[in-house]
Amino acid sequence: MGVLEMFAAGFSQIMEPQILLLCLAGVILGIFFGASPGMTSSMGIALILPVTYGMDIVHGMSILLGIYIGSISGGLITAILINIPGTPASVASTFDGHPMAERGEGGRAIRIGTLYSLLGGMISLIALFAISPILAKWALKFSYEEYFAIGVLSLTLIASLSGKSLVKGMLSAMVGIIFTTVGMAPVDTARRFTFGIHELDGGFKLLPLMIGVYAVMEVIKAADASNQEKMEVKSYKSKGLGVSWREFCDQFKNMLVSAGIGTGIGILPGLGAAVSNLIAYSVSKNMSKHPEKYGTGCIDGLIASETANNAVSGGAMIPLLTMGIPGDAGTAMLLAAFMLHGITPGPLLFQSHGNVIYAMFSILIVANIMMFVVQLYGLPGFLKLLMIPRNILLPIVMVLASVGAFAMNNRIFDIWSIFLFALIGYGLSKFDFPPAPIVLGFVLGPIIELNFRRGMMSSYGNFAAFFKRPIAGTVLVLTILLLVYQVISGVRKSRQKTVQGEIQ
């Protein structure tokens, strides 16, 4: 049976009212989980997974994949409207999305984000459908050295997220990395910096850090603000898709590059949307002829972030289906769903359960379209969030943040952690230290450390072995050249400002 016949068979399986309704319910739930600070796709799938036990695999996966797709895009709603990313995948969407909302373009920003969420997801699905076997074989060649090199390169890109000071950006990243060293060490499981506190044995988690640095810190900032008057509700009327045909053509390259970054990062296990949106944003900024506009409310940065984080969805499915390796936390829960229904993902999956795989491909297409329609036409309801007085909205945010932090691991300790990270982030923000590198450093720290230690063990302590592997060596050399370039360009800019100041 050919590919087109398999797709036709897949669509014929899902064109049932019950399956479509389950998929729609999953998308709506996913958008809710994505838009609620502290709630993620993995949490939503985990909560609904037991419900699917009595269903067949296609019915069960329809609601789970709906949650997976909806939650990744849903984070843009709160990221744009109240500057609080609903998920780590929407951190970079706050950089330009919220400034657009502040000047009365919140409706347009959400429409743009929703459109490019759909396009990013569809582009990644094309990669999933067409080249998954080739990409899976390529990713299979990656070893510890390659993952270490990619992690270091990603960390270097923090310079583009550092605002005016490269040093402050790198120091913020170091704060995130420092927190990853608490708890059990990788490889040898030695306890580090636990100080006899058993709750620290498992280390700090990404979710409490992200909630603390963004959600709770915003609450603290609002409480500290001298002007506590009711927030003025601006006009957020918007029509169409948010972009003109000319703007769409101008942003076409940005969209393709960001979708490629998201798909590529999705293929690599362990990175996921939390990294892709930040890297795509920084790459887009480096490519732009006007990088100074980023962070002020330009659509370029919003498009890069939302295209990349949704492109991860298709990319992350590639190693899951072909190798049984989840690309991110959401696909890890989908792996559990497969196992629950007696299916083991791997190289033989396309042969043994081809009908299920192509049904899933069809569900992913339908779920992306449903996400687009629900977010686009549900926009008036989303924009009413801004009409809620802050004395009501902020306590709700605190409750959702605390529940989200607790529900992930059922630990009161995680609730205390969000306040710790909020105070640290608030203190750093007073001195203009950017929060985004803290999150990126926390995500990349374990990846870099684990693969560095494994690589050193496999090479018997010879670091030169990292450069002897073609892919790892090339990435490390590019990282060094990029860092040197960023330092030189930073020095030149500072000199130009000094000269301009002397002339004036």
C-alpha positions in Angstrom: 0.0 0.0 0.0 1.4 3.4 -1.0 1.8 6.5 1.2 -1.3 8.2 -0.2 -3.4 5.1 0.3 -2.2 4.9 3.9 -3.1 8.6 4.5 -6.5 8.0 3.0 -7.0 5.0 5.3 -5.8 7.1 8.2 -8.3 9.9 7.6 -11.1 7.3 7.0 -10.4 6.0 10.5 -10.7 9.3 12.3 -13.7 10.7 10.4 -16.1 9.7 13.1 -18.1 12.2 15.2 -16.8 10.6 18.4 -13.1 10.8 17.4 -13.5 14.4 16.1 -15.3 15.5 19.3 -12.6 13.9 21.5 -9.9 15.7 19.5 -11.7 19.0 19.8 -12.1 18.5 23.6 -8.4 17.7 23.8 -7.5 20.9 21.9 -9.7 23.0 24.2 -8.2 21.4 27.3 -4.7 21.8 25.8 -5.2 25.5 25.2 -6.5 25.8 28.8 -3.5 24.0 30.2 -1.1 26.0 28.0 -2.7 29.3 28.9 -2.7 28.5 32.7 0.7 29.4 34.2 2.3 26.3 35.7 0.3 23.8 33.7 2.0 22.0 30.8 1.1 19.5 28.0 2.7 16.7 30.0 0.6 17.5 33.0 -2.6 17.6 30.9 -1.8 14.3 29.2 -0.9 12.8 32.6 -4.3 13.8 34.0 -6.3 12.5 31.0 -4.2 9.4 30.3 -6.1 7.1 32.8 -9.4 8.1 31.1 -8.2 6.6 27.8 -7.5 3.2 29.3 -10.9 1.9 28.3 -10.7 3.3 24.8 -9.1 1.9 21.7 -5.7 3.4 20.7 -7.1 5.7 18.0 -9.8 7.2 20.3 -7.4 7.5 23.1 -4.7 9.2 21.0 -7.2 11.6 19.5 -7.8 13.4 22.8 -4.1 13.1 24.0 -2.7 14.5 20.7 -5.3 17.3 20.9 -4.0 18.2 24.3 -0.4 18.1 23.1 -1.0 20.4 20.1 -3.3 22.8 22.0 -1.1 23.3 25.0 2.0 24.3 23.0 0.1 27.1 21.3 -2.1 28.0 24.3 0.9 29.5 26.2 1.0 32.5 23.9 -2.3 33.9 25.3 -1.1 34.8 28.7 2.4 35.4 27.4 1.0 38.2 25.2 -1.8 39.6 27.4 -0.2 39.6 30.9 3.5 38.9 30.2 3.4 35.5 31.9 4.2 32.5 29.6 1.7 29.8 30.2 4.5 27.2 29.3 8.3 27.3 28.9 7.6 27.1 25.2 6.2 30.6 25.2 8.9 32.4 27.1 10.3 34.2 24.0 6.7 35.2 23.0 6.7 37.6 25.9 9.6 39.6 24.5 7.6 41.2 21.6 4.1 39.9 22.2 3.5 41.8 25.4 4.9 45.1 24.2 2.4 44.8 21.3 -0.4 44.3 23.8 0.7 47.3 25.8 0.4 49.6 22.8 -3.1 48.2 22.0 -2.2 45.4 19.5 -2.9 42.4 21.8 -5.6 41.1 19.4 -3.3 41.4 16.4 -0.4 39.7 18.3 -2.6 36.7 19.3 -3.9 36.4 15.7 -0.3 36.4 14.4 0.9 33.9 17.0 -2.0 31.6 16.2 -1.4 31.8 12.5 2.3 31.0 12.8 1.5 28.3 15.4 -0.5 26.6 12.7 2.1 27.1 10.0 4.9 25.9 12.3 3.0 22.8 13.2 2.1 22.0 9.7 5.7 22.4 8.4 7.0 20.1 11.1 4.3 17.6 10.2 5.5 17.6 6.6 8.9 16.7 7.9 7.4 14.0 10.1 5.5 12.5 7.1 8.2 12.8 4.4 11.6 12.4 6.0 11.2 10.8 9.4 13.2 7.7 8.5 16.2 9.8 7.2 16.1 12.2 10.1 15.8 9.4 12.6 18.9 7.7 11.2 20.8 11.0 11.3 19.8 11.7 14.9 20.7 8.1 15.8 24.4 8.9 15.0 24.5 11.5 17.7 26.5 10.5 20.8 27.4 12.3 24.0 29.9 14.6 22.3 27.3 15.9 19.8 24.7 16.6 22.5 27.4 18.4 24.6 28.4 20.5 21.6 24.8 21.4 20.7 24.2 22.3 24.4 27.2 24.6 24.5 26.2 26.3 21.2 22.7 26.8 22.6 24.1 28.4 25.7 26.3 30.7 23.6 23.2 32.0 21.9 22.1 33.5 25.2 24.2 36.5 24.2 21.4 37.5 21.8 18.9 37.4 24.7 21.0 39.4 27.0 19.7 42.8 26.2 22.3 45.5 26.5 24.9 43.6 28.4 26.5 40.3 27.3 28.1 39.9 30.8 24.7 40.2 32.6 23.2 37.7 30.2 25.9 35.2 30.8 25.7 35.7 34.6 22.0 35.1 34.5 22.6 31.9 32.6 25.2 30.9 35.3 22.5 31.4 38.0 20.3 28.9 36.1 23.1 26.4 35.7 24.1 26.7 39.4 20.6 25.6 40.4 20.9 22.5 38.2 23.9 21.3 40.3 21.7 20.9 43.4 20.6 17.3 44.1 21.9 14.0 42.7 24.8 14.3 40.3 24.5 12.6 36.9 26.4 9.3 36.4 27.6 8.8 39.9 24.4 10.0 41.8 26.5 11.8 44.5 24.5 14.3 46.6 25.5 17.9 45.9 24.6 21.0 47.9 21.6 19.4 49.6 22.7 20.5 53.1 20.9 17.6 54.7 17.5 18.7 53.2 16.0 15.5 51.7 13.7 17.5 49.4 16.8 18.7 47.6 17.9 15.2 46.8 15.9 15.3 43.6 17.0 18.8 42.8 15.0 21.8 41.6 12.6 21.3 38.7 12.1 23.5 35.6 8.4 24.1 36.2 8.8 25.8 39.7 11.7 27.9 38.3 9.7 29.0 35.3 6.7 29.8 37.4 8.7 31.7 39.9 10.9 33.7 37.5 7.9 34.7 35.4 4.5 34.3 37.0 5.2 35.0 40.7 7.9 37.7 39.9 5.2 39.6 37.9 3.0 39.5 40.9 5.7 40.8 43.1 6.5 43.6 40.6 2.8 44.5 40.5 2.7 44.6 44.3 5.8 46.8 44.4 4.5 49.2 41.8 3.6 52.6 43.1 0.6 53.0 40.8 -2.0 50.4 41.9 -4.9 52.0 40.0 -7.2 49.9 37.9 -5.5 48.9 34.7 -6.8 50.8 31.7 -8.4 48.5 29.1 -7.2 49.4 25.7 -8.8 48.8 22.4 -7.8 45.3 21.1 -10.0 45.2 18.0 -8.4 43.2 15.3 -9.5 41.5 12.1 -8.1 39.1 9.6 -5.0 37.1 10.4 -2.9 40.0 11.8 -0.5 40.2 8.9 -0.9 41.6 5.4 0.2 39.7 2.3 3.3 41.9 2.1 4.3 41.2 5.7 3.7 37.5 5.2 6.1 37.5 2.2 8.7 39.5 4.2 8.5 37.1 7.1 8.6 33.9 4.9 12.3 33.3 5.4 12.0 34.0 9.2 9.1 31.4 9.3 11.0 28.7 7.4 14.2 29.1 9.4 12.3 29.1 12.7 10.3 26.1 11.6 13.5 24.3 10.7 15.0 25.1 14.1 11.9 23.9 15.9 11.7 20.7 13.9 15.5 20.0 14.3 15.4 20.6 18.0 12.3 18.5 18.4 14.2 15.6 16.8 16.9 15.8 19.4 15.7 14.1 22.6 15.7 16.2 25.7 15.7 19.7 24.3 12.1 20.5 23.3 10.0 23.6 22.9 11.5 25.2 26.0 14.8 25.6 24.1 13.5 26.0 20.5 11.6 29.2 21.0 14.6 31.0 22.7 17.1 29.8 20.1 14.8 30.6 17.2 14.2 34.1 18.6 18.0 34.7 19.0 18.7 33.4 15.5 16.0 35.6 14.0 17.4 38.6 15.9 20.9 37.8 14.6 19.6 37.5 11.0 17.6 40.7 11.1 18.7 44.0 9.5 17.1 45.8 12.4 17.9 43.8 15.6 17.3 46.9 17.7 13.6 46.5 17.1 13.4 43.2 18.9 11.9 43.4 22.4 10.0 46.6 21.5 7.0 44.8 19.9 8.0 43.8 16.4 6.2 40.9 14.8 9.5 39.2 13.7 10.4 37.9 17.2 6.8 36.8 17.9 6.7 34.9 14.6 10.1 33.2 15.3 9.0 32.1 18.7 5.6 30.7 17.9 6.7 29.1 14.6 9.5 27.3 16.4 7.8 26.1 19.5 4.9 24.5 17.5 7.3 23.0 15.0 8.7 21.0 17.8 5.5 19.0 18.0 6.1 17.2 14.7 9.9 17.0 15.2 9.5 15.4 18.6 7.3 12.7 17.2 10.0 11.5 14.8 12.3 9.9 17.4 9.3 8.7 19.4 7.7 6.8 16.5 10.9 5.5 14.9 13.2 4.8 17.9 10.9 4.8 20.9 12.8 7.9 22.3 10.6 10.8 23.4 11.7 14.2 22.1 10.3 16.1 25.0 8.2 15.8 28.1 4.9 15.8 26.2 6.0 12.9 23.9 7.3 11.1 27.0 3.7 11.0 28.2 2.6 9.9 24.7 5.1 7.0 24.9 3.4 6.0 28.2 0.1 6.1 26.3 1.4 3.7 23.7 2.7 1.3 26.3 -0.6 1.5 28.1 -2.3 0.2 25.0 0.2 -2.5 24.3 2.1 -0.8 21.5 5.9 -0.4 21.6 7.2 2.5 19.4 10.3 1.6 17.4 11.7 0.8 13.9 9.1 -1.9 13.3 6.2 0.3 14.3 5.4 1.4 10.7 5.2 -2.2 9.7 3.3 -3.7 12.6 0.9 -0.8 13.3 0.9 1.2 10.1 -2.8 1.9 10.3 -2.5 3.4 13.8 0.5 5.6 12.7 -1.3 7.1 9.8 -4.4 7.7 11.9 -2.2 9.6 14.3 -0.8 11.6 11.4 -4.3 12.5 10.4 -5.2 13.4 14.0 -2.2 15.8 14.2 -3.4 17.6 11.0 -6.9 17.9 12.3 -5.8 19.0 15.8 -3.6 21.8 14.3 -6.6 23.1 12.3 -8.9 22.9 15.3 -6.3 24.8 17.5 -6.2 27.6 14.9 -10.0 27.9 14.7 -10.6 27.7 18.5 -7.9 30.3 19.3 -8.9 32.6 16.5 -12.6 32.7 17.2 -12.2 32.5 20.9 -10.1 35.7 20.8 -12.8 37.9 22.3 -13.0 35.7 25.4 -9.2 35.6 25.8 -9.0 39.4 25.5 -11.5 39.7 28.4 -8.7 38.5 30.7 -7.3 42.1 30.6 -10.6 43.5 31.9 -10.2 41.6 35.2 -9.0 44.0 37.9 -5.4 43.2 39.1 -6.5 42.7 42.7 -8.6 39.7 41.4 -6.4 38.5 38.6 -3.1 38.3 40.5 -4.4 36.2 43.3 -5.8 33.8 40.7 -2.4 33.7 39.0 -0.8 32.9 42.4 -3.3 30.1 43.0 -2.8 28.6 39.6 0.9 28.9 39.9 0.9 27.1 43.3 -1.4 24.4 42.1 0.6 23.9 39.0 3.9 23.6 40.9 2.4 21.2 43.5 0.5 19.0 41.0 3.6 18.1 39.0 5.4 16.1 41.8 2.9 16.4 44.7 5.5 18.3 46.8 4.9 21.3 49.0 8.6 22.0 48.6 8.0 23.0 44.9 5.6 25.7 46.1 8.3 27.1 48.4 10.7 26.9 45.4 8.6 29.2 43.2 8.9 31.9 45.9 12.6 31.4 46.1 13.0 31.7 42.4 10.7 34.7 42.3 12.7 36.6 44.9 16.0 35.8 43.1 14.5 36.8 39.7 13.0 40.0 41.2 16.4 40.9 42.8 18.2 40.3 39.6 15.7 42.4 37.6 16.4 45.3 39.8 19.9 45.3 38.4 18.7 44.7 34.8 19.6 41.1 34.6 17.4 39.4 32.0 15.3 36.4 33.2 15.3 34.4 29.9 18.9 33.2 30.2 18.2 31.9 33.7 15.5 29.5 32.2 17.8 28.5 29.3 20.7 27.9 31.6 18.6 25.7 33.8 17.3 23.7 30.8 20.7 23.3 29.2 22.8 22.8 32.3 21.9 19.1 32.9 22.2 18.3 29.2 25.7 19.8 29.0 26.9 18.3 32.3 25.6 14.8 31.7 26.9 14.5 28.1 30.2 16.1 29.0 30.8 13.5 31.8 29.8 10.6 29.6 31.9 11.9 26.8 34.9 12.2 29.0 34.4 8.7 30.4 34.2 7.2 26.9 37.4 9.0 25.8 39.2 8.3 29.1 39.5 11.9 30.1 40.7 13.2 26.7 38.7 16.4 25.8 40.3 16.5 22.4 38.1 13.6 21.5 35.2 16.0 21.3 36.9 17.8 18.4 37.8 14.6 16.6 34.1 13.7 16.0 33.1 15.6 12.8 29.7 16.9 13.9 30.7 17.7 17.5 34.0 19.3 16.4 32.3 21.5 13.8 29.6 22.6 16.2 32.3 23.5 18.9 34.4 25.4 16.4 31.3 27.4 15.3 30.5 28.0 18.9 33.9 29.5 19.6 33.8 31.7 16.4 30.3 32.8 17.3 31.4 33.8 20.9 34.4 35.7 19.5 32.2 37.5 17.0 29.7 38.5 19.7 32.4 39.8 22.0 34.1 41.8 19.2 30.7 43.3 18.0 29.9 44.1 21.6 33.2 46.0 22.1 32.7 47.9 18.8 29.2 49.0 19.9 30.4 50.2 23.2 33.2 52.1 21.5 30.8 53.7 19.1 28.6 54.8 21.9 31.6 56.3 23.7 32.7 58.2 20.6 29.1 59.5 20.0 29.0 60.6 23.7 32.2 62.5 23.4 31.1 64.2 20.2 27.8 65.3 21.8 
